[in-house]
Amino acid sequence: MTIAPRRPATADLAPGSHWRQPAVLVVLTAVLVVSVTAGISIGSVRIPPGQVWSNLAAAVTGGRIDATGPPFVQAIVTQSRAPRVLLAVVVGAGLAVVGAALQALVRNMLADPFLLGVSSGASVAAVLVIISGATAVLGLTTPVAAFLGALLALFVVYAMSRSGGQVTPTRLVLSGVAVAYVLSALTSLLLILAARPDAYREVLAWLLGSLGRATWDLLWLPTGAVVVGVAILLAAARPLNLLLAGDEAATTMGVDVPRFRAGMFVLTSLVTGVLVSVSGPIGFVGLIVPHAVRLVVGSDHRRLLPAAALSGASFLVWADIAARTVASPIEVPVGVLTALCGGPFFLWLVRREARRGTRTSA
């Protein structure tokens, strides 16, 4: 199903509307600060916001600012919750930005970061490492294996979709769906054949998406990938806007559409692979957030991308808070909660676009 935007993004560039962008970014930044504070404060041990920031300031300044609260609070803030919340910020921002870019690249408002089979590639590699015990034998960690699996899946999808030296969005999406189905079946087969009974629970926890493995050492790779990815996508905001008006219009305006689209697919898939490697597959963030943000700032990617990054970060922080507290002391995988939100939203989106299509054709 191809659902193109009803109007080109340039329609959102009406004079007089630019004043809203700084205000929106300021509000979204404030919401993110509140969300991060809540994410560190809320848990099995409630920590007042003042103690959260004093302990963070003490850690950042090397103790030149005094931390407040009992000694164990600093360990909870700096070693347990802060890296987890920051990982939620990075993963949420990255998935939202990649989702917004993919929806423009394939001109399909139902696209999300897992469209191209990258998540399935990461999953099958991670499962293979977990059930085979390769972590102990080869020193191969689950995130590294997941990243390599995502990269391999990307190359397979890209090779399958390439014909006559060109890659079309339809072939790419169909190849991604086909590869995803095959890899999902392979993941299930590996689980059935697993010799270690305890591996099943570990694999299932990873496949459902979780931020519980966050450490400071784990943060640098996804943070770097998201920062670089967002910078490149912002630089490509104009071609992304032109693609919304159609390939012919973009070509007329000087965009080498096949080359640009192929480069952006590689970039978005690599960022997705890195994020999946550290958090497991967390679905629907890249679908829900861009649509919600688009209602406020419009479709111009110069506005949409930074707003989507801030909104996606806050969204996943609150989803993780809910995952930790809604059934406490049991932790619900955050991917389950995003799926429970995203599934109905996806169905609503399909019905809304179908009604619009019916009215348009009438």
Disulfide bonds with the S-S distance in Angstrom:
none
